[in-house]
């Protein structure tokens, strides 16, 4: 049983690690305010760039959340896109209510609905929408995890069943009668807490909130890694049968980290939607969940920082290739995963660590 690479590195060189982390954090906190500069200023960044980086940071939170269950507990989930989308839909419900005012959301009027479904109750309040973005994925993960772990489902079977779960969720949300906008989803947002969603000040606030969530996710991850709970999780990953022989019941540990991971994904989705301006069932596509696993594998699972880097590298490359070579993007993604599997089994973090030792 081994501790995370980044945790061991932090203990060996705490000043260097903390210095790099503080510089990066400071840069991320200063960056959004550069959007306030005049367009001709050399340091000015566009709203598009701010939105793009904010979106990548939301994906980074998902990568860190997935690393908690895959890198520590050894549970490869191919359904985290569902939890991300549920959080996004919860916030989208609030934004749609704000855009509709006293009336019904536009898609409901188009479908000739006369009243809001019962599960839309209270979504005109931001606080309830934020709670819902945590509770919806958290409760789903709790119920699903309870039965899955009680049945001792693990390995490839767990991966397949989580993929089936997100696919079922996608098919459900595609239906117009479910009350979530069908295949078009939610869009056309206007205000958030009384502020225009498209205003630069609102974008800055959302960006800073996303940075805060990412820092919180990392803080929770490192706190778990340093605790007895984290050591038990690595034991679940490396030798679950031996752990049970020692008197531990791994089900509770796996259920806790699984539910926590889903809740973090929900919060990431809640911050993603107002920045991007749309949420639809496509976010629940199994391909998105598989791509999240690629982020973690590329960065280095069980490292926390590695998945963050993996999400940034893959999504940054996607932004470039989908513009320069749109027809080759999926080939590039597949090639990247193959090369990482063959030559970087410990990801980018493992490569940096190996070069340091050399």
C-alpha positions in Angstrom: 0.0 0.0 0.0 1.5 3.3 -1.1 0.6 6.9 -0.3 -0.2 9.3 -3.1 2.9 10.5 -5.0 2.0 14.2 -4.5 1.6 13.6 -0.8 5.1 12.1 -0.5 6.6 14.9 -2.6 4.9 17.5 -0.5 6.5 16.0 2.6 9.9 15.8 1.0 9.9 19.3 -0.4 7.1 21.3 1.4 8.5 24.7 0.6 8.8 24.1 -3.1 5.3 22.5 -3.4 3.7 25.2 -1.4 5.4 27.9 -3.3 4.3 26.5 -6.7 0.8 26.0 -5.4 0.6 29.6 -4.1 1.9 31.1 -7.3 -0.6 29.1 -9.4 -3.5 30.0 -7.1 -2.5 33.7 -7.1 -2.3 33.6 -10.9 -5.8 32.1 -11.2 -7.3 34.6 -8.8 -5.7 37.6 -10.7 -6.5 36.2 -14.2 -10.2 37.0 -14.3 -9.6 40.7 -13.5 -7.5 41.0 -16.6 -10.8 40.8 -18.5 -11.6 44.3 -17.2 -8.7 45.8 -19.0 -9.2 47.5 -22.4 -9.2 45.2 -25.4 -6.0 46.8 -26.7 -4.1 46.2 -23.5 -1.3 43.6 -23.8 -2.4 41.8 -20.6 -6.1 41.8 -21.4 -8.0 38.5 -21.9 -11.3 38.0 -23.6 -14.5 36.8 -22.1 -14.2 33.8 -24.3 -10.8 32.9 -22.8 -12.2 33.5 -19.3 -15.1 31.2 -20.0 -12.9 28.5 -21.5 -10.5 28.4 -18.6 -13.5 28.4 -16.1 -14.9 25.4 -18.0 -11.6 23.6 -17.8 -11.4 24.3 -14.0 -14.9 22.7 -13.6 -13.6 19.7 -15.4 -10.6 19.7 -13.1 -12.9 19.4 -10.1 -14.5 16.4 -11.7 -11.1 14.8 -12.3 -10.1 15.3 -8.7 -13.4 13.9 -7.6 -13.0 10.8 -9.8 -9.4 10.4 -8.5 -10.8 10.1 -5.0 -12.7 6.9 -6.0 -10.4 5.5 -8.6 -7.0 6.6 -7.4 -7.6 5.8 -3.8 -10.4 3.2 -3.5 -9.7 1.5 -6.8 -13.3 2.1 -8.1 -13.2 3.0 -11.8 -16.4 4.9 -12.4 -17.6 5.5 -15.9 -20.7 7.4 -14.7 -19.4 10.6 -13.2 -20.8 12.5 -16.1 -24.3 11.8 -14.6 -23.5 13.4 -11.3 -21.9 16.4 -13.1 -25.0 16.9 -15.3 -27.4 16.5 -12.3 -25.7 19.4 -10.6 -25.8 21.4 -13.8 -29.5 20.7 -14.3 -30.3 21.8 -10.7 -28.6 25.1 -11.3 -30.2 25.3 -14.7 -33.7 25.0 -13.2 -33.0 28.1 -11.1 -31.6 30.0 -14.1 -34.6 29.1 -16.3 -37.0 30.3 -13.5 -35.1 33.6 -13.4 -35.3 34.0 -17.2 -39.0 33.1 -17.2 -40.0 35.6 -14.5 -43.5 34.9 -13.2 -44.3 32.6 -16.1 -43.3 29.1 -17.2 -39.9 28.3 -18.8 -40.0 28.7 -22.5 -39.8 25.0 -23.3 -42.8 24.3 -21.1 -44.9 27.0 -22.8 -43.9 25.5 -26.2 -45.1 22.1 -24.9 -48.4 23.7 -23.7 -47.8 22.8 -20.1 -50.0 24.7 -17.6 -48.0 24.4 -14.4 -44.6 23.5 -13.1 -43.9 19.9 -12.2 -43.7 19.2 -8.4 -39.9 18.7 -8.5 -39.5 22.3 -9.8 -40.9 23.7 -6.5 -38.5 26.0 -4.7 -36.1 26.3 -7.7 -36.7 30.0 -7.9 -34.5 30.3 -4.9 -30.7 30.2 -5.5 -30.0 28.6 -2.1 -32.3 25.7 -2.8 -30.9 25.2 -6.3 -27.4 25.1 -4.8 -28.5 22.5 -2.2 -30.3 20.5 -4.9 -27.1 20.5 -7.0 -25.4 18.6 -4.1 -28.4 16.6 -2.8 -29.5 15.2 -6.2 -26.2 13.5 -7.2 -25.3 12.8 -3.5 -28.6 10.9 -2.9 -28.4 9.0 -6.2 -24.8 8.0 -5.4 -25.7 7.0 -1.9 -28.6 4.7 -3.0 -26.7 3.3 -5.9 -23.5 2.8 -3.9 -25.3 1.1 -1.0 -26.7 -1.6 -3.2 -23.6 -2.0 -5.3 -21.2 -2.2 -2.4 -23.5 -4.4 -0.4 -23.5 -6.8 -3.4 -19.7 -6.5 -3.5 -19.7 -5.4 -7.1 -16.2 -4.2 -8.1 -13.7 -4.2 -10.9 -14.9 -4.1 -14.5 -18.4 -5.0 -13.4 -18.7 -1.8 -11.3 -17.4 0.2 -14.3 -20.0 -1.4 -16.6 -22.9 -0.8 -14.2 -21.9 2.9 -13.7 -21.8 3.4 -17.4 -25.2 1.8 -17.7 -26.5 4.2 -15.0 -25.4 7.3 -16.8 -26.7 6.0 -20.1 -30.1 5.4 -18.6 -30.0 8.9 -17.1 -29.2 10.3 -20.5 -32.2 8.5 -22.2 -34.5 9.6 -19.4 -33.6 13.3 -19.7 -33.9 13.1 -23.5 -37.7 12.7 -23.1 -39.8 15.9 -23.2 -42.3 14.6 -20.6 -39.7 14.4 -17.9 -39.7 18.2 -17.6 -36.1 18.9 -18.3 -36.3 20.4 -21.8 -35.7 17.2 -23.7 -32.8 17.0 -26.1 -32.4 20.8 -26.1 -32.0 21.0 -22.4 -31.8 24.4 -20.7 -30.4 27.5 -22.3 -31.3 31.2 -22.8 -30.2 32.2 -19.3 -30.4 35.9 -18.4 -29.7 36.6 -14.8 -28.0 35.1 -11.8 -28.8 36.5 -8.3 -30.1 39.6 -10.1 -26.9 40.1 -12.2 -26.7 39.6 -15.9 -25.1 36.2 -16.7 -23.2 37.6 -19.6 -21.8 40.6 -17.7 -18.0 40.5 -17.2 -18.4 41.1 -13.4 -20.6 38.0 -13.2 -18.1 36.0 -15.2 -15.4 37.0 -12.8 -17.4 36.0 -9.8 -18.2 32.6 -11.3 -14.5 32.1 -12.2 -13.4 32.9 -8.6 -16.0 30.6 -7.2 -14.8 27.8 -9.5 -11.2 28.3 -8.3 -12.5 28.2 -4.7 -14.3 24.9 -5.4 -11.2 23.4 -6.9 -9.1 24.5 -3.9 -11.7 23.0 -1.6 -11.7 19.7 -3.5 -7.9 19.5 -3.3 -8.0 20.4 0.4 -10.5 17.6 1.1 -8.5 15.2 -0.9 -5.2 15.9 0.8 -6.9 15.9 4.2 -8.3 12.4 3.5 -4.9 11.3 2.2 -3.1 12.3 5.4 -5.7 10.6 7.6 -6.3 7.1 8.7 -9.3 7.1 6.4 -7.1 7.6 3.4 -4.8 4.8 4.4 -7.8 2.5 4.7 -8.9 3.5 1.3 -5.5 2.6 -0.3 -5.8 -0.7 1.5 -9.3 -1.2 -0.1 -7.6 -0.5 -3.5 -4.6 -2.7 -2.9 -5.8 -5.6 -0.7 -9.5 -5.5 0.1 -9.6 -9.1 1.3 -6.7 -8.6 3.7 -8.4 -5.5 5.0 -11.6 -7.5 5.7 -9.5 -10.1 7.4 -8.2 -7.4 9.7 -11.7 -6.6 10.8 -12.6 -3.6 8.6 -15.8 -3.4 6.6 -14.8 -1.6 3.4 -18.4 -0.9 2.3 -18.7 2.1 4.6 -15.4 3.6 3.4 -16.2 3.1 -0.3 -19.8 4.5 0.1 -18.5 7.6 1.9 -15.9 8.5 -0.7 -18.2 7.5 -3.6 -21.0 9.9 -2.3 -18.5 12.7 -1.6 -17.1 12.4 -5.1 -20.6 12.6 -6.6 -21.4 15.7 -4.5 -18.2 17.5 -5.7 -19.2 16.7 -9.3 -22.6 18.2 -8.7 -21.1 21.4 -7.5 -18.8 21.5 -10.5 -21.8 21.1 -12.8 -23.6 23.9 -10.9 -20.8 26.3 -11.7 -20.3 25.0 -15.2 -23.8 25.8 -16.5 -23.9 29.6 -15.9 -20.5 29.9 -17.4 -21.1 27.9 -20.5 -24.8 28.9 -20.9 -26.3 25.5 -21.7 -27.0 22.1 -20.2 -28.5 19.2 -22.1 -28.6 15.4 -21.8 -25.4 15.2 -23.9 -23.4 15.9 -20.8 -24.6 12.5 -19.5 -23.1 10.7 -22.4 -21.0 7.7 -21.4 -18.2 9.1 -23.7 -17.9 12.1 -21.3 -17.4 9.9 -18.3 -14.8 7.8 -20.2 -13.0 11.0 -21.1 -12.9 12.0 -17.4 -11.2 8.7 -16.7 -8.6 9.6 -19.4 -7.9 12.9 -17.6 -7.1 11.0 -14.5 -5.0 8.3 -16.2 -3.1 11.0 -18.2 -2.3 13.0 -15.1 -1.6 10.1 -12.8 -4.3 8.5 -10.6 -3.9 8.6 -6.9 -2.0 11.9 -7.0 -4.8 14.5 -6.9 -2.7 17.1 -8.7 -2.2 14.8 -11.7 -5.8 14.5 -12.7 -6.0 18.3 -12.5 -3.1 18.5 -15.0 -4.7 15.8 -17.1 -8.0 17.7 -17.4 -6.1 20.9 -18.4 -4.0 19.1 -21.0 -6.8 17.2 -22.6 -9.3 20.0 -22.7 -6.7 22.5 -23.8 -5.7 20.2 -26.6 -9.4 19.7 -27.5 -9.8 23.5 -27.8 -6.9 23.6 -30.2 -7.7 20.5 -32.3 -11.4 21.1 -32.7 -10.6 24.5 -34.3 -7.4 23.5 -36.3 -8.2 19.9 -37.1 -11.8 19.1 -36.0 -12.0 15.8 -37.9 -8.9 14.4 -36.1 -9.7 15.3 -32.5 -11.0 11.9 -31.5 -8.0 10.2 -33.2 -5.7 12.4 -31.1 -7.6 11.6 -27.9 -7.3 7.9 -28.6 -3.6 8.1 -29.5 -3.0 10.1 -26.3 -4.6 7.4 -24.2 -2.7 4.6 -25.9 0.6 6.4 -25.4 -0.1 7.1 -21.8 -1.0 3.4 -21.2 2.1 2.1 -22.9 4.8 4.6 -21.8 3.4 6.6 -18.9 1.7 4.1 -16.6 1.9 6.6 -13.7 0.9 9.6 -15.8 2.5 13.0 -16.1 3.2 13.2 -12.4 5.0 9.9 -12.5 7.1 11.1 -15.4 8.1 14.3 -13.5 8.9 12.2 -10.5 11.1 9.8 -12.6 13.0 12.7 -14.2 13.6 14.2 -10.8 15.2 10.9 -9.5 17.2 10.6 -12.7 
